[in-house]
Amino acid sequence: MRASASKSRSQPAIWIAPCRSTRHSVINPFQPSQKRMETSLDKGTLAAASPAGVHPVPPPAAGKVQRTVYSVLGAISFSHLLNDMIQSLILAIYPMLKDNFSLSFTQIGLITLTYQITASMLQPLVGMYTDKHPKPYSLPVGMGFTLSGLLLMSVAPNFGILLVAAALVGCGSSVFHPESSRVARMASGGRHGLAQSLFQVGGNAGSSLGPLLAALIVIPHGQRSIAWFSVAALVAIVVLTQIGRWYKQHPATKKARGAQAAHPSLSRNKVLFAMGVLVLLVFSKYFYLASINSYFTFYLIDKFHLPVQAAQVHLFVFLAAVAAGTIIGGPVGDRIGRKYVIWVSILGVAPFTLLLPYANLFWTGVLTVVIGVVLASAFSAILVYAQELIPGKVGMVAGLFFGFAFGLGGIGAAVLGQLADATSIAYVYKVCSFLPLIGILTVFLPNIEGKKAKA
């Protein structure tokens, strides 16, 4: 009888002990609080309770980190729209500036070079600094530089002041892009490709709006009407201040240690080689885009004798296609692998770029839409792939690639401007049509996603 009573009293303990999974022990119905149960188990108890190959269930707080914060992604994407709308507005008014100040194509290229070099040189430095010292309110400050450049450009009396205004816009961009890319990753909930695509589609949508707004507002009303777009910069400052508050409450960690364990370790030489390949792919993409962004309106005017406003509408259609391609690339890369997206996006666009210089006006419009959609899907995949190659350096990698992309765009604009002065705009597009063939280098990228899956 005593033995029976003793056995009865110890029954609950005997019932709990055989649980082979930490998950089952955590949801023990005899435990009134799941949280209390988790805190009562130390690491040694969890390890002992789990058989080989079974890992403890992470605490609920880790699950919250994986929630995608769409409100923040929407706000940062909208801010990107306003930021890049202002930047593309400057590109779209080049024909007006060329007439007002009697500029050559080389001087047009120098404006783009000044803007994009200031952005490209500062972005990696901003990213490296904010990796160690996050600055939540740097985003509205950066937009303040853009606002100043916009206002100065509206009253610039000569070419020198135009360059200063372009440099101020570039400084604003150098702060905005690495920090906003970090915010997008923080709010991604692990869906990094989707987050980068949502972030970048805002920028591409803004870039497509710039030429359309230039055709409707700036060209009819002149240089001073550029100042009207300061309202957009002020709205962006308000939105970015709210994002800064969220950022401050969810500060980025100095080192993403979890990301180190999530990916296979590659040697330093392999990482550097892969980064070099990615840089060449970005070169092919942005050098080609420089030919479209800076000179497509001139190409249409020269070859098909279109008026300026009609040419800007064609540029708007191309940039809208770029926006559509951007939103596709990230989620597809999350699902099938980023290397496959890079393959299709860079090398797959080559047949269309090779046909473009020989197409009539109708097929030029069709081909540029296809080129925009396919080519634009690469950057989100390239950026996230690079961040996975060098985990824990989100700001530095974002700043490096955004900065390098802008720098290449600026150098491309200047080089292609000189080539256009020496030959013709049509010849520029024949030369640039071969750039996507560089995409064959994708074969040398390590398949880190495949290795991760096998691990």
PyMOL commands that set and color helices and strands:
alter all, ss='L'
color gray80, all
select helices_A, chain A and resi 2-9+11-16+22-26+34-40+43-49+60-65+70-92+94-101+105-132+138-155+159-186+192-221+223-249+257-262+268-304+308-336+338-358+361-376+378-389+394-422+425-432+435-444+448-454
alter helices_A, ss='H'
color red, helices_A
deselect
rebuild
show_as cartoon
